[in-house]
Amino acid sequence: MSKQAVSLTLTDPSAGTPCCPPLSEHRMPAETAAVRDAELLVAAASDYERTELLLARELRRAPNESEIAEKLEWTVERTRYVAQVVAEARRRHDEELLAFIDPDAIDFDDTVDGE
């Protein structure tokens, strides 16, 4: 297909202006809401992880869900939900990494007390 043919399919030949709105305008309201919800969940998961690490360093122990909720100014229910999402993402990440590890190449005799 030549440049001329591509150009004609995307513009109105008589006016020389685009005949199709940008792709973002084609989204249905439900799809737009779903994308926004997913973006907010990713941001919440990032906030959760960062806060969990900061509190663990500050408290010198693993923080409980009410401490994380208080620090983030979230409800305990929201904190539990985001914690589950983060745990699932970590589990999937670990499973993906296992595909690249050859258990026969690991020398378990060199480890001392799991170190």
LINQUIGI-V449384 format. One record per pair of residues at least 24 apart in sequence whose ideal C-beta (glycine too) atoms are under 6 Angstrom apart, sorted by the first residue. I is the first residue (numbers start at 1). GAP is how many residues later the second one is. D is the distance in Angstrom with one decimal. If there is no record, write none. Layout:
BEGIN
[[I | GAP | D] [I | GAP | D]]
END
This chain:
BEGIN
[[44 | 38 | 5.0] [45 | 37 | 5.9] [45 | 40 | 5.6] [45 | 41 | 5.2] [48 | 34 | 4.7] [48 | 38 | 5.6]]
END
